[in-house]
Amino acid sequence: MTGFKKFILRGNLVELAVAVIMSLAFLAVVTTFTEWLTGLMPESVTEYFSTKEQSFGAFLNATVAFLITGVVVYFFVVLPYTKTRERYFPGEKLKPDDILLLEEIRDLLHAQNNRPLA
């Protein structure tokens, strides 16, 4: 059971799931906005596209659904995940790659400046 708990709380799985959920919700926003925008074009332009005309209400509906999805995912997935991870792995704080790189550069410069000249 400990291995499964570490697998779930590792971070990559939850972050990937949140990214997929939010990108699918945002896809609906972009799709309905594009359909609404092409519906506003004159007939001579829209006859080249094979989209059906939709109203601005569909775009607003998709936008509100995206925002609600974001709130639900944050409060029911991200927040509990973060609290659970802090509870079970309190000391595990990962540094970003750029911070690690800067620390390595700092250490190399310090070693180079303190080296005696040959």
N, C-alpha and C positions, 0 to 999 in steps of 0.2 A: 504494500500500500504506500510505503514511503517513496518508492520509485515513481509511482503514478502521480503522487502529489507533487514531486519535483518536476515531472514532465508537464503537468498542467500549469504550474506556477512559474515555469521557466520564463515566460513572457512572450516568446515568439508566437506561440499558438494563439494566445488571446489577442495580441496585437494584429495578427494576420486576420483573425475572424472579424475584429472590429473594422479593419480596413476593407474587407470584402463587403460587409453589411453597409458601410457608409458609401462605398463606391457604387453599389447597386442602387441605393437610394438617390444618389446624385445623378446617376444615369437617367433616371426618370425625369429629373428636373431638366437636364440638357435635352432630352428627346422631346419633351412637350414644348420647351421653349423654341426649339428648331422648327417643330411642326407649326407652332403659332406664328413664328416669324415668316415662314414660307407661305402661310395662309394669307399674310398681309400683302404679299407681292402681287403685281398685276397678273392677269391670266396669261399673258404672253410669256412671262417668265415661269410661272408655276406649271405650265403644261409640260415642261422638261423634267419636272420632278414627279415622282410617283407617290407622293404623300397625300394623305387626306387632310382636309382642313379641320383644324381644331380651334377652339376658342381660347381666349386669354385665361379663362377660368380653370382650364386644365393645367396650365402652367402654374397658376397660383396654388392649385390643389397639390401639385407635385412638390412645389417649394415648401408648403406647410408640412406635407408628409415627410420631407427630408429633414426639416427642423425637428419635428416630433420624434422621428427615428433617432436623430442625434441625441436628443435629450434622454430618450429611453435607453439607448446603448450606453450613454455616459453613466446614468444613475443606477442602472441594473446590471451592467457588465464591468465597466472600467472602474468605477468607484469601489464596488465590493472586491474586485480582483486586487486593486492596489492595497486595500486594507488587509486582505488576507495575506498577500505577499509580505507586507510589512510585519504581520504577526508571526508568520512562520519563518521568515528569513530576514530578521531585523538588521543584521550587520551587512547584508549584501547590497552594496550600492555600487553600481557600475559607473565608471567614468567614460565619457564619450571618447571616441578615437582621437579627436583633435586635441583634447586635453592630454591624453597619453603621449601623443606625438610631441606636443610642446614641452612636456616634462622631460622626454628623452633628449630633445634638442638642448634644453637647459643643462641637463647633466653632462652632455658631451661638450658643451661650451665651457662649463666649469672645469671639467677634466683637462681640456685643452689649455685653458688659461693658467692652471696651476701646475702644468708640466714644465720641468726645467728645460731650458734651451740646450740643444746639442752642439 
